[in-house]
Amino acid sequence: MAKRDQLIVGLDIGTTKVVAVVGEVVGGGRVEVIGHGSAPSRGLRRGVIVDIESTVASIRQAVAEAEATSGCHIDTVFAGIAGAHIKAFNSHGVAAIKGGEVRTEDVGRVLALARAAAIPQDREVLHILPQEYIVDGQDGIKSPLGICGVRLEARVHVVTAASAAVQNIVKCAQLAGLRVADVVLEPLASAESVLSDEERELGVCVVDIGGGTTDVAIFGNGALVHTAVIPLGGAHLTNDIVVGLRTPLADAERIKREHGCAFGELVGADETIDVPSVGDRQPRRMSRRILADIIEPRMEEILKLVAREIAACGWEDQLTSGLVITGGSSQVPGLTEMAEQLMGMLVRCGEPRAAGAAEVARDPRYATGVGLVQYGLRAEEQRFFMGRPPPGLMGRLGRWFQHVF
């Protein structure tokens, strides 16, 4: 099996499935998706690993399939992380500029001060994401290197995670024979694959509806301004269908994919579906509107919680580009129509923007996996494609500098 030097692999360890997406750098700052693999995930609950052995087995299965479809050997991955343990906050730092001109060490000091908020020992910093720099009162600066001044300020978005959750992801990958280049926040990766630069500048909210959680990332002026994890996802929709239609779990998932609708007004009064029964009972024919009446309240609940997050950061009137919904459950018919009516803004389904013949390159279900590959491309371009740095602030800051500068 071939081993290519310019290979980047994203590993999305989700609640319902584990996905490995393989990309090959083709030059010109582009990566082409050349293969993927997926396996059912039985070792996670709401984005957090609860069964090491099952998770390792799922990773091995997904990676083996990805190797088969790409014809490449996989040994290093960019792994995604999500879950209710993710916490983020905006911070501000101020530092004196030594020498009269902003240098890398000046940026390092101001970022360290911006991140200096007390963080419990059981948590670690995943990302320090600059929103803007201010030099001698002049704001809106994206890159301050080389600018003359005496006072440097930085506004940043700091993302933290439970240390145990990060360690468990790394451990599972290592037990599956993989090296983790970095652990990346999943909504950040999803945004990498589905957003344009213009949307980030104008203001946009990415909503990634996964199996166990819904991840929210809000961008404005080209920077990440707010992140949140909502403990509801596609698996909850499936469970609602199991209870509402009294049908087995596997059939409920199939019915959701083939006949689901999030907006009851779009379902005709005469549309019907066949619903398998539990046990040896005969299947039943039911109105499709009943299925929509089950799905619509849960989707509405998720969107209302998204609206609450948007309001919490004060961006409800600043999202010019509206809402971009991605993830597996984003494909439920009627969701964009319901979201537009409920949220009062533009809504579109976010498909990955990636080159490649593989169907995952344009499938919202694989937005996170494709985004991890694209994140890895930017890291490799900055000569950052190396092992996971040591934990702690300096390791994270050093990694960030290599990634940005």
Buried (B, 14 or more C-beta within 10 A) or exposed (E): EEEBEEBBBBBBBBBBBBBBBBBBBEEEEBBBBBBBBBBEBBBBBBBBBEBEEBBBBBBBBBBBBBBEBBEBEBEBBBBBBBBBBBBBBBBBBEBEBEEEEBEEEBBBBBBBBBBEEEBEEEBBBBBBBBBBBBBEEEEEBEEBBEBEBEEBBBBBBBBBBBBBBBBBBBBBBEBBEBBBBBBBBBBBBBBBBBBEEEBBBBBBBBBBBBBBBBBBBBBBBBBBBBBBBBEBBBBBBBBBBBEBBBBBEEBBBBBBBEBBBBBBEEBEEEEBBEBBBEEEEEEBEBBBBBBBBBBBEBBBEBBEBBBEBBEEBEBBEBBBBBBBBBBBBBBBBBBBBBBBEBBEBBBBBBBBBBBBEBEBBBBBBBBBBBBBBBBBBBBBEBEBBBEBBEEEBEBBBBBBBBBBE
